[in-house]
């Protein structure tokens, strides 16, 4: 039995998977820590219409969240590195 997406439900893009793997590597996360990356519509006029939210949810410990004000497809690994390592999570 093959699993297929429901109509109008898209599979996550390969770029989102690459970003998720990069977050894991940059932060040295174990397999028990969830990494969630989502694109959201930004309601603020000063930001682009799409923003990317990165959440790290460890089994034990505090959750962390970063927001990048650009679509996920435009985020490079260098930009992700700068965001995760230079800015405090919200």
Backbone atoms as SQL, in Angstrom:
CREATE TABLE atoms (id INTEGER PRIMARY KEY, chain TEXT, resi INTEGER, resn TEXT, atom TEXT, x REAL, y REAL, z REAL);
INSERT INTO atoms VALUES
  (1, 'A', 1, 'UNK', 'N', 0.840, -1.183, 0.000),
  (2, 'A', 1, 'UNK', 'CA', 0.000, 0.000, 0.000),
  (3, 'A', 1, 'UNK', 'C', 0.882, 1.242, 0.000),
  (4, 'A', 2, 'UNK', 'N', 0.648, 2.121, -0.961),
  (5, 'A', 2, 'UNK', 'CA', 1.411, 3.351, -1.058),
  (6, 'A', 2, 'UNK', 'C', 0.629, 4.484, -0.410),
  (7, 'A', 3, 'UNK', 'N', 1.347, 5.320, 0.294),
  (8, 'A', 3, 'UNK', 'CA', 0.705, 6.483, 0.900),
  (9, 'A', 3, 'UNK', 'C', 0.808, 7.658, -0.061),
  (10, 'A', 4, 'UNK', 'N', -0.292, 8.259, -0.314),
  (11, 'A', 4, 'UNK', 'CA', -0.318, 9.426, -1.192),
  (12, 'A', 4, 'UNK', 'C', -0.963, 10.577, -0.443),
  (13, 'A', 5, 'UNK', 'N', -0.551, 11.816, -0.778),
  (14, 'A', 5, 'UNK', 'CA', -1.170, 12.956, -0.101),
  (15, 'A', 5, 'UNK', 'C', -2.627, 13.091, -0.493),
  (16, 'A', 6, 'UNK', 'N', -3.387, 13.636, 0.421),
  (17, 'A', 6, 'UNK', 'CA', -4.774, 13.936, 0.095),
  (18, 'A', 6, 'UNK', 'C', -4.803, 15.029, -0.960),
  (19, 'A', 7, 'UNK', 'N', -5.895, 15.139, -1.723),
  (20, 'A', 7, 'UNK', 'CA', -5.981, 16.209, -2.718),
  (21, 'A', 7, 'UNK', 'C', -5.737, 17.568, -2.063),
  (22, 'A', 8, 'UNK', 'N', -4.993, 18.399, -2.750),
  (23, 'A', 8, 'UNK', 'CA', -4.643, 19.765, -2.323),
  (24, 'A', 8, 'UNK', 'C', -3.667, 19.811, -1.150),
  (25, 'A', 9, 'UNK', 'N', -3.130, 18.677, -0.732),
  (26, 'A', 9, 'UNK', 'CA', -2.124, 18.646, 0.322),
  (27, 'A', 9, 'UNK', 'C', -0.789, 18.319, -0.345),
  (28, 'A', 10, 'UNK', 'N', 0.166, 19.232, -0.253),
  (29, 'A', 10, 'UNK', 'CA', 1.463, 19.023, -0.901),
  (30, 'A', 10, 'UNK', 'C', 2.444, 18.381, 0.069),
  (31, 'A', 11, 'UNK', 'N', 3.302, 17.539, -0.465),
  (32, 'A', 11, 'UNK', 'CA', 4.386, 16.989, 0.335),
  (33, 'A', 11, 'UNK', 'C', 5.358, 18.114, 0.638),
  (34, 'A', 12, 'UNK', 'N', 6.067, 18.033, 1.759),
  (35, 'A', 12, 'UNK', 'CA', 7.061, 19.065, 2.071),
  (36, 'A', 12, 'UNK', 'C', 8.129, 19.128, 0.976),
  (37, 'A', 13, 'UNK', 'N', 8.622, 20.319, 0.722),
  (38, 'A', 13, 'UNK', 'CA', 9.623, 20.477, -0.332),
  (39, 'A', 13, 'UNK', 'C', 10.956, 19.875, 0.116),
  (40, 'A', 14, 'UNK', 'N', 11.766, 19.450, -0.839),
  (41, 'A', 14, 'UNK', 'CA', 13.094, 18.927, -0.486),
  (42, 'A', 14, 'UNK', 'C', 13.936, 19.995, 0.222),
  (43, 'A', 15, 'UNK', 'N', 13.729, 21.260, -0.108),
  (44, 'A', 15, 'UNK', 'CA', 14.497, 22.330, 0.531),
  (45, 'A', 15, 'UNK', 'C', 14.171, 22.413, 2.027),
  (46, 'A', 16, 'UNK', 'N', 12.920, 22.204, 2.411),
  (47, 'A', 16, 'UNK', 'CA', 12.574, 22.203, 3.829),
  (48, 'A', 16, 'UNK', 'C', 13.295, 21.078, 4.561),
  (49, 'A', 17, 'UNK', 'N', 13.421, 19.926, 3.939),
  (50, 'A', 17, 'UNK', 'CA', 14.141, 18.796, 4.534),
  (51, 'A', 17, 'UNK', 'C', 15.623, 19.147, 4.688),
  (52, 'A', 18, 'UNK', 'N', 16.199, 19.817, 3.675),
  (53, 'A', 18, 'UNK', 'CA', 17.594, 20.237, 3.761),
  (54, 'A', 18, 'UNK', 'C', 17.793, 21.230, 4.904),
  (55, 'A', 19, 'UNK', 'N', 16.878, 22.179, 5.053),
  (56, 'A', 19, 'UNK', 'CA', 16.969, 23.142, 6.145),
  (57, 'A', 19, 'UNK', 'C', 16.859, 22.438, 7.491),
  (58, 'A', 20, 'UNK', 'N', 15.952, 21.484, 7.590),
  (59, 'A', 20, 'UNK', 'CA', 15.782, 20.730, 8.835),
  (60, 'A', 20, 'UNK', 'C', 17.068, 19.972, 9.182),
  (61, 'A', 21, 'UNK', 'N', 17.676, 19.341, 8.200),
  (62, 'A', 21, 'UNK', 'CA', 18.938, 18.627, 8.426),
  (63, 'A', 21, 'UNK', 'C', 20.045, 19.598, 8.829),
  (64, 'A', 22, 'UNK', 'N', 20.058, 20.780, 8.223),
  (65, 'A', 22, 'UNK', 'CA', 21.070, 21.786, 8.555),
  (66, 'A', 22, 'UNK', 'C', 20.894, 22.272, 9.997),
  (67, 'A', 23, 'UNK', 'N', 19.650, 22.476, 10.440),
  (68, 'A', 23, 'UNK', 'CA', 19.382, 22.890, 11.820),
  (69, 'A', 23, 'UNK', 'C', 19.919, 21.834, 12.779),
  (70, 'A', 24, 'UNK', 'N', 19.632, 20.572, 12.481),
  (71, 'A', 24, 'UNK', 'CA', 20.109, 19.471, 13.320),
  (72, 'A', 24, 'UNK', 'C', 21.633, 19.472, 13.431),
  (73, 'A', 25, 'UNK', 'N', 22.302, 19.650, 12.298),
  (74, 'A', 25, 'UNK', 'CA', 23.766, 19.628, 12.281),
  (75, 'A', 25, 'UNK', 'C', 24.346, 20.853, 12.994),
  (76, 'A', 26, 'UNK', 'N', 23.811, 22.033, 12.713),
  (77, 'A', 26, 'UNK', 'CA', 24.341, 23.264, 13.303),
  (78, 'A', 26, 'UNK', 'C', 24.213, 23.283, 14.819),
  (79, 'A', 27, 'UNK', 'N', 23.097, 22.761, 15.327),
  (80, 'A', 27, 'UNK', 'CA', 22.851, 22.796, 16.763),
  (81, 'A', 27, 'UNK', 'C', 23.267, 21.509, 17.478),
  (82, 'A', 28, 'UNK', 'N', 23.739, 20.522, 16.705),
  (83, 'A', 28, 'UNK', 'CA', 24.166, 19.258, 17.301),
  (84, 'A', 28, 'UNK', 'C', 23.038, 18.537, 18.013),
  (85, 'A', 29, 'UNK', 'N', 21.881, 18.460, 17.378),
  (86, 'A', 29, 'UNK', 'CA', 20.691, 17.889, 18.010),
  (87, 'A', 29, 'UNK', 'C', 20.666, 16.370, 17.880),
  (88, 'A', 30, 'UNK', 'N', 20.099, 15.725, 18.890),
  (89, 'A', 30, 'UNK', 'CA', 19.938, 14.274, 18.844),
  (90, 'A', 30, 'UNK', 'C', 18.627, 13.917, 18.142),
  (91, 'A', 31, 'UNK', 'N', 18.418, 12.629, 17.943),
  (92, 'A', 31, 'UNK', 'CA', 17.230, 12.159, 17.230),
  (93, 'A', 31, 'UNK', 'C', 15.944, 12.336, 18.026),
  (94, 'A', 32, 'UNK', 'N', 16.056, 12.546, 19.332),
  (95, 'A', 32, 'UNK', 'CA', 14.871, 12.735, 20.169),
  (96, 'A', 32, 'UNK', 'C', 14.363, 14.175, 20.159),
  (97, 'A', 33, 'UNK', 'N', 15.083, 15.066, 19.510),
  (98, 'A', 33, 'UNK', 'CA', 14.686, 16.469, 19.450),
  (99, 'A', 33, 'UNK', 'C', 13.971, 16.727, 18.131),
  (100, 'A', 34, 'UNK', 'N', 12.768, 17.273, 18.223),
  (101, 'A', 34, 'UNK', 'CA', 11.986, 17.573, 17.021),
  (102, 'A', 34, 'UNK', 'C', 12.418, 18.912, 16.433),
  (103, 'A', 35, 'UNK', 'N', 12.534, 18.953, 15.119),
  (104, 'A', 35, 'UNK', 'CA', 12.812, 20.188, 14.393),
  (105, 'A', 35, 'UNK', 'C', 11.652, 20.400, 13.434),
  (106, 'A', 36, 'UNK', 'N', 10.973, 21.520, 13.605),
  (107, 'A', 36, 'UNK', 'CA', 9.808, 21.830, 12.768),
  (108, 'A', 36, 'UNK', 'C', 10.089, 23.125, 12.016),
  (109, 'A', 37, 'UNK', 'N', 9.910, 23.092, 10.712),
  (110, 'A', 37, 'UNK', 'CA', 10.080, 24.291, 9.892),
  (111, 'A', 37, 'UNK', 'C', 8.798, 24.491, 9.105),
  (112, 'A', 38, 'UNK', 'N', 8.226, 25.668, 9.262),
  (113, 'A', 38, 'UNK', 'CA', 6.956, 25.988, 8.605),
  (114, 'A', 38, 'UNK', 'C', 7.025, 27.360, 7.964),
  (115, 'A', 39, 'UNK', 'N', 6.347, 27.487, 6.843),
  (116, 'A', 39, 'UNK', 'CA', 6.166, 28.789, 6.216),
  (117, 'A', 39, 'UNK', 'C', 4.810, 29.320, 6.635),
  (118, 'A', 40, 'UNK', 'N', 4.774, 30.565, 7.053),
  (119, 'A', 40, 'UNK', 'CA', 3.539, 31.192, 7.489),
  (120, 'A', 40, 'UNK', 'C', 3.320, 32.473, 6.705),
  (121, 'A', 41, 'UNK', 'N', 2.078, 32.846, 6.577),
  (122, 'A', 41, 'UNK', 'CA', 1.752, 34.131, 5.965),
  (123, 'A', 41, 'UNK', 'C', 1.956, 35.200, 7.020),
  (124, 'A', 42, 'UNK', 'N', 2.754, 36.186, 6.686),
  (125, 'A', 42, 'UNK', 'CA', 3.050, 37.259, 7.620),
  (126, 'A', 42, 'UNK', 'C', 2.049, 38.379, 7.412),
  (127, 'A', 43, 'UNK', 'N', 1.414, 38.820, 8.476),
  (128, 'A', 43, 'UNK', 'CA', 0.396, 39.860, 8.374),
  (129, 'A', 43, 'UNK', 'C', 0.948, 41.271, 8.498),
  (130, 'A', 44, 'UNK', 'N', 2.256, 41.406, 8.734),
  (131, 'A', 44, 'UNK', 'CA', 2.833, 42.729, 8.897),
  (132, 'A', 44, 'UNK', 'C', 3.259, 43.293, 7.548),
  (133, 'A', 45, 'UNK', 'N', 2.957, 44.564, 7.317),
  (134, 'A', 45, 'UNK', 'CA', 3.247, 45.211, 6.040),
  (135, 'A', 45, 'UNK', 'C', 4.748, 45.351, 5.813),
  (136, 'A', 46, 'UNK', 'N', 5.529, 45.526, 6.868),
  (137, 'A', 46, 'UNK', 'CA', 6.963, 45.770, 6.710),
  (138, 'A', 46, 'UNK', 'C', 7.747, 44.509, 6.351),
  (139, 'A', 47, 'UNK', 'N', 7.143, 43.322, 6.432),
  (140, 'A', 47, 'UNK', 'CA', 7.824, 42.073, 6.116),
  (141, 'A', 47, 'UNK', 'C', 7.241, 41.472, 4.845),
  (142, 'A', 48, 'UNK', 'N', 8.010, 40.576, 4.196),
  (143, 'A', 48, 'UNK', 'CA', 7.476, 39.882, 3.017),
  (144, 'A', 48, 'UNK', 'C', 6.233, 39.075, 3.386),
  (145, 'A', 49, 'UNK', 'N', 5.432, 38.702, 2.393),
  (146, 'A', 49, 'UNK', 'CA', 4.189, 37.985, 2.679),
  (147, 'A', 49, 'UNK', 'C', 4.388, 36.605, 3.306),
  (148, 'A', 50, 'UNK', 'N', 5.552, 35.998, 3.091),
  (149, 'A', 50, 'UNK', 'CA', 5.833, 34.694, 3.704),
  (150, 'A', 50, 'UNK', 'C', 7.014, 34.809, 4.648),
  (151, 'A', 51, 'UNK', 'N', 6.899, 34.153, 5.807),
  (152, 'A', 51, 'UNK', 'CA', 8.023, 34.066, 6.731),
  (153, 'A', 51, 'UNK', 'C', 8.215, 32.604, 7.087),
  (154, 'A', 52, 'UNK', 'N', 9.416, 32.269, 7.504),
  (155, 'A', 52, 'UNK', 'CA', 9.747, 30.897, 7.848),
  (156, 'A', 52, 'UNK', 'C', 10.029, 30.826, 9.341),
  (157, 'A', 53, 'UNK', 'N', 9.377, 29.894, 10.008),
  (158, 'A', 53, 'UNK', 'CA', 9.550, 29.711, 11.442),
  (159, 'A', 53, 'UNK', 'C', 10.253, 28.378, 11.681),
  (160, 'A', 54, 'UNK', 'N', 11.314, 28.428, 12.489),
  (161, 'A', 54, 'UNK', 'CA', 12.069, 27.242, 12.864),
  (162, 'A', 54, 'UNK', 'C', 11.824, 27.006, 14.348),
  (163, 'A', 55, 'UNK', 'N', 11.359, 25.811, 14.686),
  (164, 'A', 55, 'UNK', 'CA', 11.136, 25.446, 16.085),
  (165, 'A', 55, 'UNK', 'C', 11.966, 24.216, 16.408),
  (166, 'A', 56, 'UNK', 'N', 12.582, 24.247, 17.591),
  (167, 'A', 56, 'UNK', 'CA', 13.339, 23.106, 18.092),
  (168, 'A', 56, 'UNK', 'C', 12.693, 22.710, 19.411),
  (169, 'A', 57, 'UNK', 'N', 12.229, 21.461, 19.467),
  (170, 'A', 57, 'UNK', 'CA', 11.497, 20.961, 20.627),
  (171, 'A', 57, 'UNK', 'C', 12.194, 19.733, 21.204),
  (172, 'A', 58, 'UNK', 'N', 13.063, 19.942, 22.210),
  (173, 'A', 58, 'UNK', 'CA', 13.726, 18.791, 22.820),
  (174, 'A', 58, 'UNK', 'C', 12.772, 18.014, 23.722),
  (175, 'A', 59, 'UNK', 'N', 13.063, 16.735, 23.903),
  (176, 'A', 59, 'UNK', 'CA', 12.248, 15.912, 24.807),
  (177, 'A', 59, 'UNK', 'C', 12.323, 16.453, 26.225),
  (178, 'A', 60, 'UNK', 'N', 13.514, 16.805, 26.648),
  (179, 'A', 60, 'UNK', 'CA', 13.736, 17.382, 27.976),
  (180, 'A', 60, 'UNK', 'C', 14.355, 18.755, 27.766),
  (181, 'A', 61, 'UNK', 'N', 13.698, 19.761, 28.260),
  (182, 'A', 61, 'UNK', 'CA', 14.266, 21.097, 28.131),
  (183, 'A', 61, 'UNK', 'C', 13.317, 22.067, 27.476),
  (184, 'A', 62, 'UNK', 'N', 13.851, 23.232, 27.238),
  (185, 'A', 62, 'UNK', 'CA', 13.066, 24.348, 26.735),
  (186, 'A', 62, 'UNK', 'C', 12.988, 24.356, 25.206),
  (187, 'A', 63, 'UNK', 'N', 11.827, 24.678, 24.682),
  (188, 'A', 63, 'UNK', 'CA', 11.643, 24.814, 23.238),
  (189, 'A', 63, 'UNK', 'C', 12.227, 26.151, 22.782),
  (190, 'A', 64, 'UNK', 'N', 12.691, 26.186, 21.528),
  (191, 'A', 64, 'UNK', 'CA', 13.255, 27.406, 20.955),
  (192, 'A', 64, 'UNK', 'C', 12.595, 27.686, 19.614),
  (193, 'A', 65, 'UNK', 'N', 12.520, 28.976, 19.275),
  (194, 'A', 65, 'UNK', 'CA', 11.846, 29.388, 18.037),
  (195, 'A', 65, 'UNK', 'C', 12.596, 30.557, 17.422),
  (196, 'A', 66, 'UNK', 'N', 12.797, 30.483, 16.107),
  (197, 'A', 66, 'UNK', 'CA', 13.401, 31.570, 15.346),
  (198, 'A', 66, 'UNK', 'C', 12.492, 31.892, 14.173),
  (199, 'A', 67, 'UNK', 'N', 12.420, 33.160, 13.797),
  (200, 'A', 67, 'UNK', 'CA', 11.628, 33.577, 12.641),
  (201, 'A', 67, 'UNK', 'C', 12.543, 34.263, 11.640),
  (202, 'A', 68, 'UNK', 'N', 12.492, 33.795, 10.407),
  (203, 'A', 68, 'UNK', 'CA', 13.233, 34.414, 9.315),
  (204, 'A', 68, 'UNK', 'C', 12.204, 35.045, 8.393),
  (205, 'A', 69, 'UNK', 'N', 12.350, 36.301, 8.100),
  (206, 'A', 69, 'UNK', 'CA', 11.354, 37.037, 7.330),
  (207, 'A', 69, 'UNK', 'C', 11.593, 36.913, 5.831),
  (208, 'A', 70, 'UNK', 'N', 11.527, 35.671, 5.380),
  (209, 'A', 70, 'UNK', 'CA', 11.622, 35.365, 3.949),
  (210, 'A', 70, 'UNK', 'C', 11.112, 33.943, 3.715),
  (211, 'A', 71, 'UNK', 'N', 10.719, 33.638, 2.505),
  (212, 'A', 71, 'UNK', 'CA', 10.245, 32.283, 2.204),
  (213, 'A', 71, 'UNK', 'C', 11.357, 31.255, 2.404),
  (214, 'A', 72, 'UNK', 'N', 10.992, 30.055, 2.771),
  (215, 'A', 72, 'UNK', 'CA', 11.960, 28.993, 3.042),
  (216, 'A', 72, 'UNK', 'C', 12.838, 28.704, 1.828),
  (217, 'A', 73, 'UNK', 'N', 12.286, 28.771, 0.646),
  (218, 'A', 73, 'UNK', 'CA', 13.041, 28.462, -0.573),
  (219, 'A', 73, 'UNK', 'C', 14.182, 29.449, -0.815),
  (220, 'A', 74, 'UNK', 'N', 14.132, 30.623, -0.190),
  (221, 'A', 74, 'UNK', 'CA', 15.174, 31.636, -0.368),
  (222, 'A', 74, 'UNK', 'C', 16.235, 31.598, 0.728),
  (223, 'A', 75, 'UNK', 'N', 16.043, 30.771, 1.735),
  (224, 'A', 75, 'UNK', 'CA', 16.969, 30.725, 2.864),
  (225, 'A', 75, 'UNK', 'C', 18.143, 29.811, 2.530),
  (226, 'A', 76, 'UNK', 'N', 19.347, 30.360, 2.700),
  (227, 'A', 76, 'UNK', 'CA', 20.559, 29.578, 2.457),
  (228, 'A', 76, 'UNK', 'C', 21.050, 28.993, 3.779),
  (229, 'A', 77, 'UNK', 'N', 21.943, 28.028, 3.682),
  (230, 'A', 77, 'UNK', 'CA', 22.495, 27.439, 4.900),
  (231, 'A', 77, 'UNK', 'C', 23.301, 28.474, 5.686),
  (232, 'A', 78, 'UNK', 'N', 23.999, 29.373, 4.993),
  (233, 'A', 78, 'UNK', 'CA', 24.761, 30.426, 5.679),
  (234, 'A', 78, 'UNK', 'C', 23.838, 31.363, 6.444),
  (235, 'A', 79, 'UNK', 'N', 22.712, 31.716, 5.844),
  (236, 'A', 79, 'UNK', 'CA', 21.746, 32.578, 6.525),
  (237, 'A', 79, 'UNK', 'C', 21.147, 31.861, 7.738),
  (238, 'A', 80, 'UNK', 'N', 20.861, 30.593, 7.576),
  (239, 'A', 80, 'UNK', 'CA', 20.333, 29.798, 8.682),
  (240, 'A', 80, 'UNK', 'C', 21.357, 29.728, 9.815),
  (241, 'A', 81, 'UNK', 'N', 22.605, 29.505, 9.471),
  (242, 'A', 81, 'UNK', 'CA', 23.673, 29.448, 10.475),
  (243, 'A', 81, 'UNK', 'C', 23.746, 30.763, 11.244),
  (244, 'A', 82, 'UNK', 'N', 23.732, 31.876, 10.530),
  (245, 'A', 82, 'UNK', 'CA', 23.808, 33.186, 11.175),
  (246, 'A', 82, 'UNK', 'C', 22.618, 33.410, 12.105),
  (247, 'A', 83, 'UNK', 'N', 21.451, 33.004, 11.678),
  (248, 'A', 83, 'UNK', 'CA', 20.245, 33.196, 12.489),
  (249, 'A', 83, 'UNK', 'C', 20.281, 32.344, 13.750),
  (250, 'A', 84, 'UNK', 'N', 20.599, 31.073, 13.606),
  (251, 'A', 84, 'UNK', 'CA', 20.574, 30.160, 14.749),
  (252, 'A', 84, 'UNK', 'C', 21.679, 30.440, 15.748),
  (253, 'A', 85, 'UNK', 'N', 22.841, 30.814, 15.266),
  (254, 'A', 85, 'UNK', 'CA', 23.980, 30.957, 16.151),
  (255, 'A', 85, 'UNK', 'C', 24.185, 32.389, 16.653),
  (256, 'A', 86, 'UNK', 'N', 23.659, 33.388, 15.929),
  (257, 'A', 86, 'UNK', 'CA', 23.887, 34.778, 16.318),
  (258, 'A', 86, 'UNK', 'C', 22.709, 35.408, 17.045),
  (259, 'A', 87, 'UNK', 'N', 21.513, 34.911, 16.795),
  (260, 'A', 87, 'UNK', 'CA', 20.322, 35.508, 17.432),
  (261, 'A', 87, 'UNK', 'C', 19.777, 34.561, 18.472),
  (262, 'A', 88, 'UNK', 'N', 19.337, 35.147, 19.572),
  (263, 'A', 88, 'UNK', 'CA', 18.709, 34.330, 20.615),
  (264, 'A', 88, 'UNK', 'C', 17.344, 33.874, 20.122),
  (265, 'A', 89, 'UNK', 'N', 16.964, 32.639, 20.433),
  (266, 'A', 89, 'UNK', 'CA', 15.619, 32.196, 20.044),
  (267, 'A', 89, 'UNK', 'C', 14.565, 32.957, 20.830),
  (268, 'A', 90, 'UNK', 'N', 13.361, 33.046, 20.252),
  (269, 'A', 90, 'UNK', 'CA', 12.261, 33.720, 20.931),
  (270, 'A', 90, 'UNK', 'C', 11.437, 32.734, 21.712);
